[in-house]
Amino acid sequence: MYETKYHRASTVSDAAAMLKNADDGKLLSGGQTLIPTMKQRLAAPSDLIDLRHIDEIAGIMKQADGSIRIGAATCHADVAANEDVKAALPGLADLACTIGDPHVRHMGTIGGSIANNDPAADYPAALLALGATIETNKREFSAEDFFTGMFETALDEDEIVTAVVFPTASNTAYAKFPNPASRYAWQACL
Ligand SMILES: Cc1cc2nc3c(=O)[nH]c(=O)nc-3n(C[C@H](O)[C@H](O)[C@H](O)COP(=O)(O)OP(=O)(O)OC[C@H]3O[C@@H](n4cnc5c(N)ncnc54)[C@H](O)[C@@H]3O)c2cc1C
């Protein structure tokens, strides 16, 4: 057994301060990767800083230039269902629709997914293909500079992804191989 302290942040600067004050803190978004990792004792953070209740990094906005800004704490189901995303970047909505199952899509977030950068994950390929920009509490990255290797990104230890901005695109489509190993039941959103 080990002790983990839970903190609920209400602003990004709150979260950054909590992370700074922790011995070995970890940011928590949907928990769909981090919690199983903790259960398997592959991670044992001293503190969990929950980002899910920070309004400034949640939600989707179509900007004046037509680009789509998706807050880091936005779950996959919200991306899949968003009318602006479906109209401007239908391939991105389809991608979000194929992630995991309904539970994973309602808990997992775009920020958590790209910070984790699992080579099997869906979003990283889309960010690269669409030339997305990643915003953090410190700076901005192009997708090419952000993803540095398997499970590796250019983020500093204490850096928080706040949003992903997708420029307009003339055509988008997404296809992927179903996971052959797990044989879990799989259902895209209808
Ligand atoms: C059964 C199952 C099926 C899945 N299927 C798919 C799939 O088909 N395709 C796919 O792409 N993914 C899949 N996933 C992964 C899923 O998309 C997760 O949502 C994602 O990997 C992690 O997002 P999260 O919000 O849960 O992050 P968390 O688990 O909370 O965090 C993951 C990591 O990112 C860090 N982090 C979280 N948020 C931030 C932030 N804003 N800034 C900086 N660091 C941050 C955390 O500290 C942690 O290290 C699946 C997961 C499960 C459990």
PDBQT file of the ligand as one rigid body, heavy atoms in Angstrom, charges set to zero:
ROOT
HETATM    1  C1  LIG A 201     -10.107   0.064 -22.452  1.00  0.00    +0.000 C 
HETATM    2  C2  LIG A 201      -9.395   1.234 -23.084  1.00  0.00    +0.000 A 
HETATM    3  C3  LIG A 201      -9.425   1.375 -24.459  1.00  0.00    +0.000 A 
HETATM    4  C4  LIG A 201      -8.757   2.445 -25.068  1.00  0.00    +0.000 A 
HETATM    5  N1  LIG A 201      -8.802   2.540 -26.423  1.00  0.00    +0.000 NA
HETATM    6  C5  LIG A 201      -8.168   3.573 -27.027  1.00  0.00    +0.000 A 
HETATM    7  C6  LIG A 201      -8.219   3.729 -28.440  1.00  0.00    +0.000 A 
HETATM    8  O1  LIG A 201      -8.858   2.948 -29.172  1.00  0.00    +0.000 OA
HETATM    9  N2  LIG A 201      -7.536   4.775 -28.985  1.00  0.00    +0.000 N 
HETATM   10  C7  LIG A 201      -6.836   5.690 -28.201  1.00  0.00    +0.000 A 
HETATM   11  O2  LIG A 201      -6.254   6.618 -28.754  1.00  0.00    +0.000 OA
HETATM   12  N3  LIG A 201      -6.796   5.575 -26.878  1.00  0.00    +0.000 NA
HETATM   13  C8  LIG A 201      -7.430   4.544 -26.262  1.00  0.00    +0.000 A 
HETATM   14  N4  LIG A 201      -7.397   4.440 -24.894  1.00  0.00    +0.000 N 
HETATM   15  C9  LIG A 201      -6.676   5.475 -24.107  1.00  0.00    +0.000 C 
HETATM   16  C10 LIG A 201      -7.634   6.641 -23.818  1.00  0.00    +0.000 C 
HETATM   17  O3  LIG A 201      -7.795   7.394 -24.993  1.00  0.00    +0.000 OA
HETATM   18  C11 LIG A 201      -7.146   7.570 -22.698  1.00  0.00    +0.000 C 
HETATM   19  O4  LIG A 201      -8.140   8.490 -22.566  1.00  0.00    +0.000 OA
HETATM   20  C12 LIG A 201      -5.825   8.316 -22.933  1.00  0.00    +0.000 C 
HETATM   21  O5  LIG A 201      -4.739   7.493 -23.182  1.00  0.00    +0.000 OA
HETATM   22  C13 LIG A 201      -5.379   9.075 -21.693  1.00  0.00    +0.000 C 
HETATM   23  O6  LIG A 201      -6.245  10.129 -21.487  1.00  0.00    +0.000 OA
HETATM   24  P1  LIG A 201      -6.762  10.465 -20.040  1.00  0.00    +0.000 P 
HETATM   25  O7  LIG A 201      -7.481  11.742 -20.160  1.00  0.00    +0.000 OA
HETATM   26  O8  LIG A 201      -7.488   9.307 -19.460  1.00  0.00    +0.000 OA
HETATM   27  O9  LIG A 201      -5.375  10.727 -19.259  1.00  0.00    +0.000 OA
HETATM   28  P2  LIG A 201      -4.838  10.238 -17.847  1.00  0.00    +0.000 P 
HETATM   29  O10 LIG A 201      -4.860   8.746 -17.743  1.00  0.00    +0.000 OA
HETATM   30  O11 LIG A 201      -5.502  10.980 -16.755  1.00  0.00    +0.000 OA
HETATM   31  O12 LIG A 201      -3.321  10.744 -17.963  1.00  0.00    +0.000 OA
HETATM   32  C14 LIG A 201      -2.409  10.143 -18.863  1.00  0.00    +0.000 C 
HETATM   33  C15 LIG A 201      -1.028  10.797 -18.714  1.00  0.00    +0.000 C 
HETATM   34  O13 LIG A 201      -1.047  12.126 -19.213  1.00  0.00    +0.000 OA
HETATM   35  C16 LIG A 201      -0.730  13.070 -18.174  1.00  0.00    +0.000 C 
HETATM   36  N5  LIG A 201      -1.649  14.203 -18.386  1.00  0.00    +0.000 N 
HETATM   37  C17 LIG A 201      -3.005  14.141 -18.369  1.00  0.00    +0.000 A 
HETATM   38  N6  LIG A 201      -3.521  15.329 -18.701  1.00  0.00    +0.000 NA
HETATM   39  C18 LIG A 201      -2.474  16.167 -18.928  1.00  0.00    +0.000 A 
HETATM   40  C19 LIG A 201      -2.376  17.541 -19.315  1.00  0.00    +0.000 A 
HETATM   41  N7  LIG A 201      -3.458  18.299 -19.571  1.00  0.00    +0.000 N 
HETATM   42  N8  LIG A 201      -1.145  18.076 -19.456  1.00  0.00    +0.000 NA
HETATM   43  C20 LIG A 201      -0.021  17.320 -19.237  1.00  0.00    +0.000 A 
HETATM   44  N9  LIG A 201      -0.058  16.008 -18.869  1.00  0.00    +0.000 NA
HETATM   45  C21 LIG A 201      -1.281  15.453 -18.730  1.00  0.00    +0.000 A 
HETATM   46  C22 LIG A 201      -0.941  12.330 -16.865  1.00  0.00    +0.000 C 
HETATM   47  O14 LIG A 201      -0.140  12.834 -15.808  1.00  0.00    +0.000 OA
HETATM   48  C23 LIG A 201      -0.561  10.911 -17.258  1.00  0.00    +0.000 C 
HETATM   49  O15 LIG A 201       0.838  10.773 -17.224  1.00  0.00    +0.000 OA
HETATM   50  C24 LIG A 201      -8.061   3.397 -24.255  1.00  0.00    +0.000 A 
HETATM   51  C25 LIG A 201      -8.057   3.266 -22.861  1.00  0.00    +0.000 A 
HETATM   52  C26 LIG A 201      -8.711   2.193 -22.266  1.00  0.00    +0.000 A 
HETATM   53  C27 LIG A 201      -8.686   2.084 -20.773  1.00  0.00    +0.000 C 
ENDROOT
TORSDOF 0
